[in-house]
Structures are given as C-alpha cells and as structure tokens.
Amino acid sequence: MSNLNNLTAKEMSPLKSLDEWEEDVLKRYPDPETIATSKETTEYRNYEDPQRDTVREFYRLNHEFQTYEFVKEKRANYLQYNKKQMPVWEAFNFLNQLVDDSDPDTDLDQFQHLLQTSEAIRADGHPDWMVLAGLMHDMGKVLCLFGEPQWAVVGDTFPVGCAHSDKIVYPEFFAVNPDSQDERYNTKYGVYEPNCGLDNVLMSWGHDEYVYDMMKNYLPEPALYMLRYHSFYSQHRENSYNHLMNEHDHEMFKWVNLFNPYDLYSKNPTPPDWQKMRGYYEDLVSKYLPETLKF
C-alpha cells in the first residue's frame, strides 16, 4: 500500500466531477428506452473534450488500489458509523456540499438529482420503498467529505478476492493490482466457493456498499440489492459473475435492472418543486428511517 500513500491529492482525485464516470457508463451502455424525455441519451454528459482522459486515469487508480485488504480496511473504518451523526434532512444538506460546477448536464445539487430519480420511480407507480431507494442511493457519496478519494467512492464496482473479469471497464489496469499476483485471489473463485451468493462476496469499496450497509436495517431486500449493486455493471450488464451468484441473487437482480435506468436517465434541467412534494417525502422518510442517521 506504499504507492497509495505516495499519491498526491490531484492524482487521487482525477475527475472534474464525481458524476463524470456516469457519462462513461452511458457511452458503454446506452439505453434506447430512456426514462428522461428532455433530451436524447446521446446528448447526455456532453463535454467539449470527448477523450475523457480523466476517466481513464480514474480507473487506473481504482483498479490498482481496490484490493481485498483495502476493502476490509475501509469496511472496518467506516462501518462503525462513528464519523458523524445528523438528522436525515440535515444529511441531505451535508451531501449538497458535493455540488460541482463542471457537470454539463445539470446545475442542480445532489439532493435535487436524488429527487428527480425518486420522482421518476414514483411517477411509474413503483412501491414507496423503491422511491426511497431512489432518494437515498447516492447518499454514500458523503465518503468524499470524509476525505476519501474519488476512485474509492464512485466507479463501476466488482468483487475483490477473486480474478477480475475482462468485462470490467479498462481491465488492463488490473495488471498492477497486487491481488492479480496473489495466488489466494487471482483464480476464478479466489477465496469463494462456486455459487456461494453475493452476500458472501466482498465488493470493491464505494458509495454503493456504504449506503447499502447504512440502510440494511430499514429497507426491504429488493431495495437493498438496488443500493448495493447499481454500479455492478460487469454483472447486471455483462453477466460476468454468474459463477459466484446463487438463484436468489439472480431473482433479486431483476430489481437492480429495474432501478438502474431511473438513476442514469432521470436527470432533467428543470428542478423539482420541493414545496409541492415535501409532505410526501417527509412522511416517506419517517415511515422507514430513524430521525437521525449515523455516518
């Protein structure tokens, strides 16, 4: 981990925006049946520089340093929830510190993006717990406010402790990941058993795993799968880890596939009318969540 300690702040945070990696996802996995109606999917994330060198650098760091031991260290650190304690609605204000002027798709803050996601879900008549999953799904990005580098907060997620799939974006960068040279972790199953179930598998560290663990005592299982695996593109788009999944995982991934487009394609330049929807969301949050969240 010595190389990790030697990284500069610039090297640890190569993206101009935390959401920049999502543009890369949209290019890799365009969805012809977009939920958003304000513009075509090809118009999303339209930057003047199409080369996206910062995304490539982001994944170079992500793939080098997301190791089995790194994930265990982060889980031991953050899943104690001893960093901060806030009322739920104050937590959204805290998250809004991540507003970034470099995002070309929207001038909206983090909370408004979450509202757009949850409102799109609600408009289609899905259960209220799925609406709440939409509202909470990016709450884990507060990790950046605790000093975590971008590559340990966002990005495509993947299992650690076993061989990396060549369907993960930029798989060549795993060549310098220490686990790739470790016989404990570089085989197809690594430390796992065939079809052991994803609940027994460690995923790369980031906002998905953090918000899942934060919400695991409050939301039903389909919502938890949405939160935990919505960035696991090498599985729910490429089916690269069927050998680790059990039948229950496959059934639950129907919910992950249902949720994913609402996250990717719900951005709209028109801000939600919070005053009109405030009562609904206050009731929804109080139905499922405690008054105070621990981080």
C-alpha positions in Angstrom: 0.0 0.0 0.0 3.1 2.3 0.0 2.3 3.6 -3.5 -1.2 4.6 -2.3 0.3 6.7 0.5 2.6 8.5 -2.0 -0.3 9.7 -4.2 -0.8 13.4 -4.4 -4.3 14.9 -3.9 -4.6 15.6 -7.7 -3.6 12.0 -8.5 -6.2 10.7 -6.0 -9.0 12.8 -7.5 -8.6 12.8 -11.3 -12.2 13.5 -12.2 -13.5 17.0 -12.7 -16.8 15.9 -11.2 -17.9 12.9 -9.1 -20.6 12.2 -11.7 -18.1 12.1 -14.6 -17.8 8.4 -14.5 -21.5 8.1 -15.2 -21.0 9.7 -18.6 -18.6 6.9 -19.4 -21.3 4.3 -18.3 -23.8 6.0 -20.6 -21.4 5.6 -23.5 -20.7 2.0 -22.7 -24.3 1.0 -22.0 -26.7 3.4 -23.8 -30.3 2.6 -23.1 -32.7 3.2 -26.0 -35.7 3.3 -23.7 -34.7 6.2 -21.6 -36.9 7.5 -18.8 -35.8 11.1 -19.3 -37.7 12.9 -22.0 -36.0 16.2 -22.1 -33.2 15.1 -24.5 -31.9 12.0 -26.3 -29.5 9.7 -24.4 -26.8 10.7 -27.0 -27.0 14.2 -25.7 -26.2 13.3 -22.1 -22.9 14.2 -20.5 -21.8 16.3 -23.5 -18.4 17.7 -22.7 -16.2 19.7 -25.1 -13.4 17.2 -24.6 -14.6 13.8 -25.7 -11.4 12.0 -24.9 -12.2 11.5 -21.2 -8.6 11.1 -20.2 -9.6 11.8 -16.6 -12.0 8.8 -16.6 -9.2 6.6 -17.8 -6.9 7.9 -15.1 -9.7 7.4 -12.5 -10.0 3.7 -13.4 -6.2 3.3 -13.5 -6.2 4.3 -9.8 -9.3 2.4 -9.0 -8.1 -0.9 -10.5 -4.6 -0.6 -8.9 -5.7 0.1 -5.3 -9.1 -1.6 -4.8 -7.7 -4.8 -3.3 -9.2 -7.4 -0.9 -7.3 -5.9 2.1 -8.1 -2.3 1.1 -11.8 -3.2 1.1 -11.5 -4.9 4.5 -9.8 -1.8 5.9 -12.4 0.6 4.6 -15.2 -1.6 6.0 -13.6 -1.8 9.4 -13.2 2.0 9.4 -16.5 3.3 8.0 -19.0 0.6 9.0 -18.5 1.6 12.7 -20.5 4.8 11.9 -18.6 6.9 14.3 -17.7 9.8 11.9 -20.8 12.0 12.2 -24.5 11.9 13.3 -27.2 14.0 11.7 -30.9 14.3 11.3 -31.9 12.8 7.9 -32.8 16.1 6.3 -29.6 17.7 7.5 -27.7 14.8 5.9 -29.0 15.9 2.5 -27.7 19.4 3.2 -24.3 17.8 4.1 -24.3 15.8 0.8 -25.0 19.0 -1.2 -21.5 20.2 -0.4 -20.6 18.0 -3.4 -22.2 20.3 -6.0 -19.7 20.6 -8.9 -19.9 23.3 -11.5 -18.2 21.1 -14.1 -21.2 18.9 -14.6 -22.6 19.9 -18.0 -26.0 18.1 -17.6 -27.4 19.9 -14.7 -27.0 22.9 -12.4 -29.0 21.0 -9.7 -27.5 20.0 -6.4 -27.2 16.4 -5.2 -30.5 16.4 -3.4 -32.4 17.6 -6.5 -30.8 14.8 -8.5 -32.0 12.3 -5.9 -35.4 13.8 -6.0 -35.6 13.5 -9.8 -34.6 9.8 -9.5 -37.2 9.1 -6.8 -39.9 11.2 -8.6 -39.4 9.2 -11.8 -39.8 6.0 -9.8 -42.9 7.3 -8.1 -44.4 8.5 -11.3 -44.3 4.9 -12.7 -46.2 3.6 -9.7 -43.5 1.6 -8.0 -43.6 0.7 -4.3 -42.8 3.5 -1.9 -39.7 1.7 -0.6 -38.3 1.8 -4.1 -39.0 5.6 -4.2 -37.0 5.9 -1.0 -34.2 3.8 -2.5 -34.0 6.4 -5.3 -33.9 9.2 -2.8 -31.1 7.6 -0.8 -29.0 5.8 -3.5 -26.2 8.4 -3.7 -26.0 9.3 0.0 -22.9 7.2 0.2 -21.0 9.9 -1.7 -20.5 11.7 1.6 -17.4 9.5 1.8 -15.7 12.2 -0.2 -16.5 14.7 2.5 -14.7 12.4 4.9 -11.5 12.6 2.8 -11.9 9.5 0.6 -10.5 9.8 -3.0 -13.0 9.7 -5.9 -11.8 6.2 -7.0 -12.9 4.9 -3.6 -16.3 6.5 -3.8 -17.7 6.1 -7.3 -17.0 4.0 -10.3 -18.1 0.5 -11.6 -18.0 -1.9 -8.7 -16.7 -5.5 -8.8 -15.9 -8.4 -6.5 -12.5 -8.5 -4.8 -10.8 -11.6 -3.6 -11.1 -13.4 -6.9 -9.9 -13.0 -10.5 -11.1 -9.8 -12.2 -13.4 -10.1 -15.2 -12.2 -8.9 -18.5 -15.6 -7.3 -18.9 -14.8 -4.7 -16.3 -14.0 -1.3 -17.9 -10.2 -0.9 -18.5 -9.4 -4.5 -17.4 -5.7 -3.9 -18.4 -5.2 -1.8 -15.3 -5.7 -4.7 -13.0 -2.2 -6.0 -14.0 -0.7 -3.8 -11.4 -3.2 -4.6 -8.7 -1.3 -6.7 -6.0 -4.2 -9.2 -5.9 -3.6 -10.1 -9.5 -0.2 -11.5 -8.5 -1.5 -13.3 -5.3 -2.5 -16.9 -5.8 -5.1 -16.5 -3.0 -7.1 -14.0 -5.1 -6.2 -14.4 -8.7 -8.2 -17.6 -9.6 -11.7 -17.7 -10.9 -13.2 -18.3 -7.4 -10.4 -17.0 -5.3 -11.5 -17.1 -1.6 -15.0 -18.0 -2.5 -17.0 -21.2 -3.3 -18.9 -21.7 -6.6 -22.3 -20.0 -6.5 -21.7 -19.0 -2.9 -24.1 -16.0 -3.2 -23.1 -12.3 -3.4 -23.9 -11.8 0.3 -20.7 -13.8 0.9 -18.6 -11.8 -1.6 -16.7 -8.6 -0.8 -17.3 -5.9 -3.4 -14.9 -3.0 -4.2 -15.3 -0.2 -1.8 -17.5 2.9 -2.6 -20.8 4.7 -2.1 -22.9 1.7 -3.1 -21.6 -0.6 -0.4 -21.6 2.2 2.2 -25.2 3.3 1.6 -26.4 -0.4 1.5 -24.9 -1.1 4.9 -26.3 2.2 6.2 -29.8 1.2 5.1 -29.8 -2.5 5.6 -31.9 -2.4 8.8 -34.6 -0.2 7.3 -35.5 -1.2 3.7 -36.7 -4.4 2.2 -34.3 -6.7 0.4 -35.1 -5.7 -3.2 -34.3 -2.1 -2.3 -31.0 -3.2 -0.6 -30.0 -5.0 -3.8 -30.7 -1.8 -5.8 -28.5 0.2 -3.5 -25.7 -2.3 -3.2 -25.3 -3.4 -6.8 -26.5 -0.5 -9.0 -22.9 0.1 -10.1 -22.0 -3.5 -10.6 -22.2 -3.2 -14.4 -19.9 -6.2 -15.2 -22.7 -8.4 -13.8 -26.1 -6.7 -14.5 -25.0 -5.8 -18.0 -22.3 -8.4 -18.8 -23.2 -11.4 -16.6 -19.6 -11.9 -15.8 -20.0 -13.2 -12.2 -22.7 -15.8 -12.6 -20.3 -18.3 -11.1 -20.5 -16.5 -7.7 -24.2 -15.8 -7.7 -26.9 -18.1 -6.4 -30.5 -18.4 -7.6 -31.7 -15.8 -5.1 -29.2 -13.3 -6.4 -30.5 -13.8 -9.9 -34.0 -13.2 -8.8 -33.1 -10.1 -6.9 -31.1 -8.7 -9.8 -34.4 -8.2 -11.6 -34.9 -5.3 -9.2 -31.4 -4.0 -9.8 -32.1 -4.0 -13.6 -35.4 -2.2 -12.9 -33.8 0.5 -10.8 -30.7 1.3 -13.0 -32.3 3.4 -15.7 -34.0 5.6 -13.2 -30.6 6.6 -11.9 -28.9 7.0 -15.3 -31.6 8.7 -17.3 -33.7 10.8 -14.9 -31.6 14.0 -14.9 -33.6 17.0 -16.1 -32.6 20.7 -16.2 -36.0 21.6 -14.6 -35.6 21.5 -10.8 -38.2 19.5 -8.8 -40.8 21.6 -7.0 -39.9 20.7 -3.4 -42.7 22.6 -1.8 -45.3 20.5 -3.6 -43.7 17.2 -2.8 -42.2 18.0 0.6 -45.1 16.5 2.6 -44.9 13.2 0.7 -41.2 12.8 1.3 -41.3 13.8 4.9 -43.9 11.1 5.5 -42.0 8.6 3.4 -38.7 9.1 5.3 -40.4 9.0 8.7 -42.1 5.7 7.7 -38.9 3.8 7.1 -35.9 5.7 8.6 -34.9 6.9 12.1 -34.8 10.6 12.7 -31.0 10.6 12.9 -28.5 8.8 10.6 -25.1 7.8 11.7 -22.1 8.1 9.3 
